[in-house]
Amino acid sequence: MTKTEVISDSTFYICFLDDIDYLEGLKKIINSGKFKFVIGPVVENEIGKSPNYHFIKPDLSKVREKPLPFNYGEIVRPFLGISEIKKGEHEVIGIAIVYHLKGKDFILILDEDGPRRIIEKKLSGIKSKMTGTVGFIGRCHYQYHIYTKEEAIDILERIRNSKFRVQSHIINRILDEIERCGP
Amino acid sequence: MAWDDLTPEERELLIEQYLILLIGIVDTPVPTNLHLHKEFFILRNVAPDLSEVIKFEKHMYGPYSPDLNEALKNPVYYPDAFEFYIKDLPLVKRMIVDISLTPKGKAAFRELLKEYSHAEPFKEFLAIAKAIRLMYDPLDVEELLLLIYSTFKEWTKYSSIYRSLMAPARRKHLAYELYKKGIISKSKYQELLEATL
């Protein structure tokens, strides 16, 4: 079975590792056999700062795809702010653009408003591949069948009550989608 | 082959080939010579090995490569591969504009694809080159220079127009236009508003 490549910023991993402290939820996605995770060096460095990273590193390394040794983020560095660059948002967008131009199928998980706006306004070809962490969690239930309905709802509620930055109406929308999709 | 081992002739050949690839990867011409140099500058930041082949200097318009200039104007290995026009622009007089490949240049581009496209790094390089063209070609000269200058300040040392471009009214107007068009993030927009010379 072809595995879908997931290109994500560090926010997605940090959400599970630190914000909601629910490593099993992340491990289920990693070990589902449905994805390969494309992680560049800047994002890896960011995730590596989590004290919990070592719990998932062995599993993640089995399904991780290292991009070729180019500094992909440099493609878009002038378009982003320093704080976004420190977090590796430029790297994620750069990899996504190159993968898109190569005709690869992938999911782009981006949570930061700034980079998302650039994709929506200037990179419309990638827009349809983009989702946020909570959107991806919803899909892990109704599209990829990794989480049961109850698990997905539980994770979203954990996120709502955590320091993870997401507006409540977005969580509500994903909860509605999960409800509409049945058990 | 290590880049350090290249003879001057091999370097010249490579530069001309890179030039053909960057120009040929998109059907439309590179808008100006400034775009060409800045796009190559970005390309060498993406692929650091390139800096061993194409040298950049701090120039009156920021990062600039004499190697590229020579290859574009006087190609040795691919004569008559490139075409362009000279035009006076508001910010720059006698600027090389509309840089494209001639039919001979396009044939050379196809040959290079045929020779190397089995190699994954080459395909990746082409996608990167295309990404850079698609991101930077649509910028006008002022937008391009503002983004390059604000990101790579150390390369503006000899820039003759850095101060005028970074003057508050002009900088803020350009920053707003870039943000409104969705080219830069809000965080970058804020940085441009708060930038100091």
Boltz contact constraints between the chains, C-beta under 6 A:
constraints:
  - contact:
      token1: [A, 68]
      token2: [B, 121]
      max_distance: 6.0
  - contact:
      token1: [A, 68]
      token2: [B, 124]
      max_distance: 6.0
  - contact:
      token1: [A, 70]
      token2: [B, 46]
      max_distance: 6.0
  - contact:
      token1: [A, 70]
      token2: [B, 47]
      max_distance: 6.0
  - contact:
      token1: [A, 71]
      token2: [B, 46]
      max_distance: 6.0
  - contact:
      token1: [A, 74]
      token2: [B, 45]
      max_distance: 6.0
  - contact:
      token1: [A, 74]
      token2: [B, 46]
      max_distance: 6.0
  - contact:
      token1: [A, 75]
      token2: [B, 46]
      max_distance: 6.0
  - contact:
      token1: [A, 75]
      token2: [B, 131]
      max_distance: 6.0
  - contact:
      token1: [A, 75]
      token2: [B, 132]
      max_distance: 6.0
  - contact:
      token1: [A, 77]
      token2: [B, 151]
      max_distance: 6.0
  - contact:
      token1: [A, 78]
      token2: [B, 147]
      max_distance: 6.0
  - contact:
      token1: [A, 78]
      token2: [B, 151]
      max_distance: 6.0
  - contact:
      token1: [A, 79]
      token2: [B, 184]
      max_distance: 6.0
  - contact:
      token1: [A, 80]
      token2: [B, 185]
      max_distance: 6.0
  - contact:
      token1: [A, 80]
      token2: [B, 188]
      max_distance: 6.0
  - contact:
      token1: [A, 81]
      token2: [B, 185]
      max_distance: 6.0
  - contact:
      token1: [A, 81]
      token2: [B, 187]
      max_distance: 6.0
  - contact:
      token1: [A, 81]
      token2: [B, 188]
      max_distance: 6.0
  - contact:
      token1: [A, 81]
      token2: [B, 191]
      max_distance: 6.0
  - contact:
      token1: [A, 83]
      token2: [B, 187]
      max_distance: 6.0
  - contact:
      token1: [A, 84]
      token2: [B, 187]
      max_distance: 6.0
  - contact:
      token1: [A, 97]
      token2: [B, 131]
      max_distance: 6.0
  - contact:
      token1: [A, 98]
      token2: [B, 127]
      max_distance: 6.0
  - contact:
      token1: [A, 98]
      token2: [B, 128]
      max_distance: 6.0
  - contact:
      token1: [A, 98]
      token2: [B, 131]
      max_distance: 6.0
  - contact:
      token1: [A, 101]
      token2: [B, 127]
      max_distance: 6.0
  - contact:
      token1: [A, 101]
      token2: [B, 130]
      max_distance: 6.0
  - contact:
      token1: [A, 101]
      token2: [B, 131]
      max_distance: 6.0
  - contact:
      token1: [A, 102]
      token2: [B, 127]
      max_distance: 6.0
  - contact:
      token1: [A, 114]
      token2: [B, 185]
      max_distance: 6.0
  - contact:
      token1: [A, 114]
      token2: [B, 186]
      max_distance: 6.0
  - contact:
      token1: [A, 114]
      token2: [B, 187]
      max_distance: 6.0
  - contact:
      token1: [A, 118]
      token2: [B, 185]
      max_distance: 6.0
  - contact:
      token1: [A, 121]
      token2: [B, 182]
      max_distance: 6.0
  - contact:
      token1: [A, 122]
      token2: [B, 182]
      max_distance: 6.0
